[in-house]
Amino acid sequence: MDCRLGCGACCIAPSITSPIPGMPNGKPAGVRCVQLNDDNLCKIFDQPERPDVCGAFVPCEDVCGDTNEQALILITELEQSTG
């Protein structure tokens, strides 16, 4: 599965503990990453400062569902069950 451009759920729902440019302490779950632009695209997608955890994320139907809204719900549920 390819990412749905403009989804951004993986940049909002999960907590990220590694530093992100503009968020040196990472980000809490449910907080929009400062590197997510108004179109829900990552501003540092191809940059070396992008956290490894972000680059390692592999979209799949079980996690991303069929819509952006489903992705946000599913990733939020995963975060809550593992956090």
N, CA, C and O atoms as CSV, one atom per row, in Angstrom:
chain,resi,resn,atom,element,x,y,z
A,1,MET,N,N,0.849,-1.183,0.000
A,1,MET,CA,C,0.000,0.000,0.000
A,1,MET,C,C,0.890,1.239,0.000
A,1,MET,O,O,1.901,1.283,0.701
A,2,ASP,N,N,0.514,2.234,-0.780
A,2,ASP,CA,C,1.203,3.517,-0.787
A,2,ASP,C,C,0.475,4.473,0.154
A,2,ASP,O,O,-0.730,4.351,0.376
A,3,CYS,N,N,1.218,5.415,0.697
A,3,CYS,CA,C,0.592,6.455,1.524
A,3,CYS,C,C,-0.416,7.231,0.681
A,3,CYS,O,O,-0.217,7.444,-0.515
A,4,ARG,N,N,-1.499,7.647,1.329
A,4,ARG,CA,C,-2.440,8.557,0.680
A,4,ARG,C,C,-1.910,9.974,0.898
A,4,ARG,O,O,-1.850,10.446,2.033
A,5,LEU,N,N,-1.535,10.635,-0.159
A,5,LEU,CA,C,-1.033,11.996,-0.029
A,5,LEU,C,C,-2.072,12.861,0.666
A,5,LEU,O,O,-3.255,12.827,0.328
A,6,GLY,N,N,-1.616,13.631,1.635
A,6,GLY,CA,C,-2.511,14.525,2.347
A,6,GLY,C,C,-3.207,13.889,3.527
A,6,GLY,O,O,-4.069,14.523,4.135
A,7,CYS,N,N,-2.866,12.660,3.876
A,7,CYS,CA,C,-3.499,12.003,5.019
A,7,CYS,C,C,-2.949,12.589,6.317
A,7,CYS,O,O,-3.689,13.226,7.066
A,8,GLY,N,N,-1.673,12.386,6.590
A,8,GLY,CA,C,-1.035,12.963,7.764
A,8,GLY,C,C,-1.331,12.289,9.087
A,8,GLY,O,O,-0.830,12.737,10.119
A,9,ALA,N,N,-2.124,11.230,9.098
A,9,ALA,CA,C,-2.489,10.580,10.358
A,9,ALA,C,C,-1.267,10.090,11.133
A,9,ALA,O,O,-1.242,10.155,12.362
A,10,CYS,N,N,-0.255,9.602,10.417
A,10,CYS,CA,C,0.948,9.104,11.084
A,10,CYS,C,C,1.803,10.238,11.637
A,10,CYS,O,O,2.764,9.988,12.366
A,11,CYS,N,N,1.467,11.476,11.301
A,11,CYS,CA,C,2.183,12.658,11.806
A,11,CYS,C,C,1.380,13.369,12.890
A,11,CYS,O,O,1.796,14.411,13.397
A,12,ILE,N,N,0.243,12.808,13.238
A,12,ILE,CA,C,-0.626,13.401,14.257
A,12,ILE,C,C,-0.876,12.416,15.403
A,12,ILE,O,O,-0.632,12.741,16.565
A,13,ALA,N,N,-1.356,11.225,15.080
A,13,ALA,CA,C,-1.823,10.294,16.102
A,13,ALA,C,C,-0.741,9.731,17.025
A,13,ALA,O,O,-0.944,9.715,18.239
A,14,PRO,N,N,0.391,9.271,16.506
A,14,PRO,CA,C,1.352,8.619,17.410
A,14,PRO,C,C,2.249,9.612,18.141
A,14,PRO,O,O,2.469,10.738,17.695
A,15,SER,N,N,2.756,9.152,19.279
A,15,SER,CA,C,3.815,9.915,19.938
A,15,SER,C,C,5.119,9.597,19.219
A,15,SER,O,O,5.300,8.493,18.706
A,16,ILE,N,N,6.011,10.556,19.185
A,16,ILE,CA,C,7.341,10.365,18.608
A,16,ILE,C,C,8.323,10.865,19.652
A,16,ILE,O,O,8.295,12.037,20.026
A,17,THR,N,N,9.190,9.981,20.122
A,17,THR,CA,C,10.099,10.356,21.204
A,17,THR,C,C,11.421,10.919,20.707
A,17,THR,O,O,12.153,11.536,21.481
A,18,SER,N,N,11.739,10.724,19.449
A,18,SER,CA,C,12.999,11.256,18.923
A,18,SER,C,C,12.812,12.726,18.531
A,18,SER,O,O,11.700,13.165,18.234
A,19,PRO,N,N,13.917,13.476,18.536
A,19,PRO,CA,C,13.819,14.896,18.164
A,19,PRO,C,C,13.359,15.079,16.721
A,19,PRO,O,O,13.705,14.308,15.826
A,20,ILE,N,N,12.579,16.113,16.538
A,20,ILE,CA,C,12.095,16.529,15.226
A,20,ILE,C,C,12.479,18.004,15.109
A,20,ILE,O,O,12.335,18.735,16.088
A,21,PRO,N,N,12.959,18.469,13.964
A,21,PRO,CA,C,13.238,19.900,13.849
A,21,PRO,C,C,12.010,20.724,14.258
A,21,PRO,O,O,10.922,20.554,13.708
A,22,GLY,N,N,12.203,21.599,15.213
A,22,GLY,CA,C,11.095,22.400,15.736
A,22,GLY,C,C,10.405,21.757,16.922
A,22,GLY,O,O,9.600,22.405,17.592
A,23,MET,N,N,10.702,20.504,17.192
A,23,MET,CA,C,10.148,19.766,18.343
A,23,MET,C,C,11.289,18.929,18.936
A,23,MET,O,O,11.315,17.710,18.767
A,24,PRO,N,N,12.220,19.574,19.621
A,24,PRO,CA,C,13.426,18.879,20.080
A,24,PRO,C,C,13.178,17.727,21.044
A,24,PRO,O,O,14.033,16.854,21.195
A,25,ASN,N,N,12.024,17.712,21.697
A,25,ASN,CA,C,11.684,16.631,22.617
A,25,ASN,C,C,10.717,15.628,21.999
A,25,ASN,O,O,10.104,14.837,22.716
A,26,GLY,N,N,10.576,15.652,20.687
A,26,GLY,CA,C,9.608,14.798,20.025
A,26,GLY,C,C,8.223,15.414,20.124
A,26,GLY,O,O,8.079,16.619,20.330
A,27,LYS,N,N,7.198,14.567,19.973
A,27,LYS,CA,C,5.827,15.077,20.059
A,27,LYS,C,C,4.924,14.084,20.761
A,27,LYS,O,O,5.075,12.874,20.593
A,28,PRO,N,N,3.992,14.586,21.541
A,28,PRO,CA,C,3.029,13.695,22.179
A,28,PRO,C,C,1.987,13.180,21.190
A,28,PRO,O,O,1.763,13.769,20.132
A,29,ALA,N,N,1.368,12.089,21.553
A,29,ALA,CA,C,0.287,11.532,20.740
A,29,ALA,C,C,-0.828,12.562,20.581
A,29,ALA,O,O,-1.157,13.294,21.515
A,30,GLY,N,N,-1.395,12.602,19.393
A,30,GLY,CA,C,-2.519,13.490,19.128
A,30,GLY,C,C,-2.135,14.920,18.809
A,30,GLY,O,O,-3.004,15.749,18.538
A,31,VAL,N,N,-0.844,15.224,18.836
A,31,VAL,CA,C,-0.368,16.568,18.522
A,31,VAL,C,C,0.177,16.572,17.097
A,31,VAL,O,O,0.953,15.697,16.714
A,32,ARG,N,N,-0.227,17.535,16.347
A,32,ARG,CA,C,0.212,17.670,14.960
A,32,ARG,C,C,1.705,18.010,14.924
A,32,ARG,O,O,2.145,18.928,15.616
A,33,CYS,N,N,2.474,17.288,14.134
A,33,CYS,CA,C,3.896,17.574,13.975
A,33,CYS,C,C,4.063,18.944,13.323
A,33,CYS,O,O,3.326,19.293,12.400
A,34,VAL,N,N,5.036,19.715,13.807
A,34,VAL,CA,C,5.259,21.044,13.225
A,34,VAL,C,C,5.776,20.957,11.798
A,34,VAL,O,O,5.741,21.950,11.072
A,35,GLN,N,N,6.250,19.800,11.385
A,35,GLN,CA,C,6.765,19.626,10.026
A,35,GLN,C,C,5.676,19.204,9.038
A,35,GLN,O,O,5.961,18.968,7.864
A,36,LEU,N,N,4.445,19.111,9.503
A,36,LEU,CA,C,3.319,18.770,8.631
A,36,LEU,C,C,2.745,20.074,8.082
A,36,LEU,O,O,2.304,20.932,8.847
A,37,ASN,N,N,2.750,20.222,6.757
A,37,ASN,CA,C,2.271,21.484,6.186
A,37,ASN,C,C,0.742,21.516,6.103
A,37,ASN,O,O,0.070,20.568,6.512
A,38,ASP,N,N,0.208,22.601,5.578
A,38,ASP,CA,C,-1.247,22.783,5.508
A,38,ASP,C,C,-1.937,21.749,4.623
A,38,ASP,O,O,-3.142,21.527,4.749
A,39,ASP,N,N,-1.177,21.114,3.728
A,39,ASP,CA,C,-1.729,20.062,2.870
A,39,ASP,C,C,-1.490,18.670,3.452
A,39,ASP,O,O,-1.692,17.664,2.771
A,40,ASN,N,N,-1.057,18.616,4.718
A,40,ASN,CA,C,-0.744,17.356,5.411
A,40,ASN,C,C,0.377,16.583,4.730
A,40,ASN,O,O,0.336,15.356,4.642
A,41,LEU,N,N,1.369,17.307,4.255
A,41,LEU,CA,C,2.563,16.698,3.675
A,41,LEU,C,C,3.751,17.069,4.543
A,41,LEU,O,O,3.815,18.174,5.082
A,42,CYS,N,N,4.694,16.140,4.678
A,42,CYS,CA,C,5.866,16.360,5.509
A,42,CYS,C,C,6.843,17.311,4.819
A,42,CYS,O,O,7.245,17.085,3.678
A,43,LYS,N,N,7.217,18.374,5.524
A,43,LYS,CA,C,8.146,19.363,4.965
A,43,LYS,C,C,9.578,18.836,4.914
A,43,LYS,O,O,10.404,19.376,4.178
A,44,ILE,N,N,9.888,17.785,5.687
A,44,ILE,CA,C,11.260,17.262,5.726
A,44,ILE,C,C,11.315,15.814,5.234
A,44,ILE,O,O,12.206,15.059,5.625
A,45,PHE,N,N,10.378,15.430,4.390
A,45,PHE,CA,C,10.250,14.040,3.951
A,45,PHE,C,C,11.555,13.449,3.426
A,45,PHE,O,O,11.920,12.343,3.826
A,46,ASP,N,N,12.248,14.125,2.572
A,46,ASP,CA,C,13.481,13.601,1.977
A,46,ASP,C,C,14.738,14.174,2.619
A,46,ASP,O,O,15.819,14.115,2.032
A,47,GLN,N,N,14.603,14.718,3.799
A,47,GLN,CA,C,15.726,15.373,4.458
A,47,GLN,C,C,16.358,14.453,5.510
A,47,GLN,O,O,15.665,13.625,6.100
A,48,PRO,N,N,17.661,14.592,5.747
A,48,PRO,CA,C,18.332,13.731,6.726
A,48,PRO,C,C,17.862,13.957,8.156
A,48,PRO,O,O,18.022,13.070,8.995
A,49,GLU,N,N,17.290,15.111,8.459
A,49,GLU,CA,C,16.818,15.372,9.821
A,49,GLU,C,C,15.465,14.739,10.136
A,49,GLU,O,O,14.991,14.810,11.270
A,50,ARG,N,N,14.854,14.128,9.146
A,50,ARG,CA,C,13.590,13.410,9.389
A,50,ARG,C,C,13.883,12.239,10.325
A,50,ARG,O,O,14.813,11.472,10.073
A,51,PRO,N,N,13.105,12.089,11.403
A,51,PRO,CA,C,13.356,11.002,12.357
A,51,PRO,C,C,13.293,9.623,11.687
A,51,PRO,O,O,12.476,9.382,10.798
A,52,ASP,N,N,14.173,8.735,12.135
A,52,ASP,CA,C,14.199,7.370,11.598
A,52,ASP,C,C,12.859,6.674,11.753
A,52,ASP,O,O,12.447,5.916,10.876
A,53,VAL,N,N,12.176,6.926,12.860
A,53,VAL,CA,C,10.882,6.269,13.091
A,53,VAL,C,C,9.877,6.659,12.008
A,53,VAL,O,O,9.034,5.850,11.620
A,54,CYS,N,N,9.963,7.866,11.533
A,54,CYS,CA,C,9.055,8.309,10.467
A,54,CYS,C,C,9.380,7.595,9.158
A,54,CYS,O,O,8.483,7.154,8.440
A,55,GLY,N,N,10.661,7.489,8.862
A,55,GLY,CA,C,11.073,6.806,7.643
A,55,GLY,C,C,10.779,5.321,7.667
A,55,GLY,O,O,10.624,4.697,6.617
A,56,ALA,N,N,10.702,4.749,8.865
A,56,ALA,CA,C,10.455,3.316,9.000
A,56,ALA,C,C,8.972,2.955,8.939
A,56,ALA,O,O,8.625,1.780,8.819
A,57,PHE,N,N,8.106,3.946,9.020
A,57,PHE,CA,C,6.668,3.664,8.989
A,57,PHE,C,C,6.281,3.091,7.633
A,57,PHE,O,O,6.595,3.667,6.592
A,58,VAL,N,N,5.604,1.968,7.656
A,58,VAL,CA,C,5.147,1.316,6.428
A,58,VAL,C,C,3.620,1.327,6.425
A,58,VAL,O,O,2.999,0.689,7.276
A,59,PRO,N,N,3.013,2.033,5.490
A,59,PRO,CA,C,1.554,2.057,5.448
A,59,PRO,C,C,0.997,0.693,5.074
A,59,PRO,O,O,1.530,0.000,4.207
A,60,CYS,N,N,-0.081,0.323,5.742
A,60,CYS,CA,C,-0.783,-0.917,5.398
A,60,CYS,C,C,-2.254,-0.733,5.744
A,60,CYS,O,O,-2.609,0.123,6.555
A,61,GLU,N,N,-3.090,-1.528,5.134
A,61,GLU,CA,C,-4.533,-1.371,5.307
A,61,GLU,C,C,-4.958,-1.533,6.758
A,61,GLU,O,O,-5.876,-0.847,7.210
A,62,ASP,N,N,-4.304,-2.433,7.502
A,62,ASP,CA,C,-4.658,-2.644,8.913
A,62,ASP,C,C,-4.438,-1.402,9.758
A,62,ASP,O,O,-5.140,-1.186,10.745
A,63,VAL,N,N,-3.481,-0.597,9.380
A,63,VAL,CA,C,-3.143,0.609,10.139
A,63,VAL,C,C,-3.775,1.849,9.526
A,63,VAL,O,O,-4.190,2.757,10.246
A,64,CYS,N,N,-3.852,1.891,8.210
A,64,CYS,CA,C,-4.293,3.095,7.519
A,64,CYS,C,C,-5.750,3.063,7.075
A,64,CYS,O,O,-6.309,4.103,6.724
A,65,GLY,N,N,-6.366,1.904,7.085
A,65,GLY,CA,C,-7.757,1.818,6.666
A,65,GLY,C,C,-7.949,2.243,5.225
A,65,GLY,O,O,-7.025,2.195,4.413
A,66,ASP,N,N,-9.166,2.660,4.926
A,66,ASP,CA,C,-9.522,3.052,3.561
A,66,ASP,C,C,-9.622,4.556,3.362
A,66,ASP,O,O,-9.703,5.026,2.227
A,67,THR,N,N,-9.617,5.319,4.458
A,67,THR,CA,C,-9.744,6.772,4.368
A,67,THR,C,C,-8.781,7.431,5.357
A,67,THR,O,O,-8.248,6.776,6.252
A,68,ASN,N,N,-8.573,8.710,5.183
A,68,ASN,CA,C,-7.733,9.458,6.116
A,68,ASN,C,C,-8.324,9.428,7.526
A,68,ASN,O,O,-7.595,9.316,8.512
A,69,GLU,N,N,-9.633,9.527,7.610
A,69,GLU,CA,C,-10.309,9.511,8.908
A,69,GLU,C,C,-10.103,8.162,9.605
A,69,GLU,O,O,-9.837,8.113,10.806
A,70,GLN,N,N,-10.229,7.069,8.845
A,70,GLN,CA,C,-9.987,5.747,9.421
A,70,GLN,C,C,-8.547,5.619,9.898
A,70,GLN,O,O,-8.296,5.045,10.957
A,71,ALA,N,N,-7.612,6.142,9.138
A,71,ALA,CA,C,-6.204,6.077,9.522
A,71,ALA,C,C,-5.987,6.772,10.859
A,71,ALA,O,O,-5.290,6.238,11.723
A,72,LEU,N,N,-6.563,7.937,11.043
A,72,LEU,CA,C,-6.405,8.666,12.289
A,72,LEU,C,C,-6.982,7.874,13.457
A,72,LEU,O,O,-6.377,7.813,14.527
A,73,ILE,N,N,-8.137,7.276,13.257
A,73,ILE,CA,C,-8.765,6.468,14.310
A,73,ILE,C,C,-7.917,5.234,14.612
A,73,ILE,O,O,-7.644,4.943,15.776
A,74,LEU,N,N,-7.503,4.514,13.585
A,74,LEU,CA,C,-6.748,3.274,13.789
A,74,LEU,C,C,-5.391,3.529,14.442
A,74,LEU,O,O,-4.992,2.793,15.345
A,75,ILE,N,N,-4.688,4.552,14.000
A,75,ILE,CA,C,-3.377,4.843,14.581
A,75,ILE,C,C,-3.537,5.359,16.010
A,75,ILE,O,O,-2.708,5.057,16.869
A,76,THR,N,N,-4.579,6.124,16.273
A,76,THR,CA,C,-4.849,6.573,17.650
A,76,THR,C,C,-5.122,5.379,18.552
A,76,THR,O,O,-4.621,5.328,19.676
A,77,GLU,N,N,-5.911,4.416,18.075
A,77,GLU,CA,C,-6.201,3.219,18.871
A,77,GLU,C,C,-4.930,2.418,19.133
A,77,GLU,O,O,-4.723,1.934,20.246
A,78,LEU,N,N,-4.079,2.274,18.122
A,78,LEU,CA,C,-2.805,1.564,18.302
A,78,LEU,C,C,-1.937,2.274,19.339
A,78,LEU,O,O,-1.349,1.632,20.210
A,79,GLU,N,N,-1.863,3.577,19.243
A,79,GLU,CA,C,-1.067,4.367,20.194
A,79,GLU,C,C,-1.575,4.166,21.616
A,79,GLU,O,O,-0.784,3.974,22.540
A,80,GLN,N,N,-2.884,4.211,21.791
A,80,GLN,CA,C,-3.461,4.037,23.119
A,80,GLN,C,C,-3.247,2.637,23.670
A,80,GLN,O,O,-3.061,2.465,24.875
A,81,SER,N,N,-3.271,1.643,22.805
A,81,SER,CA,C,-3.117,0.262,23.289
A,81,SER,C,C,-1.660,-0.103,23.556
A,81,SER,O,O,-1.385,-1.080,24.254
A,82,THR,N,N,-0.726,0.673,23.007
A,82,THR,CA,C,0.690,0.366,23.216
A,82,THR,C,C,1.387,1.396,24.092
A,82,THR,O,O,2.535,1.196,24.491
A,83,GLY,N,N,0.711,2.486,24.391
A,83,GLY,CA,C,1.337,3.582,25.131
A,83,GLY,C,C,1.346,3.464,26.582
A,83,GLY,O,O,1.856,4.349,27.270
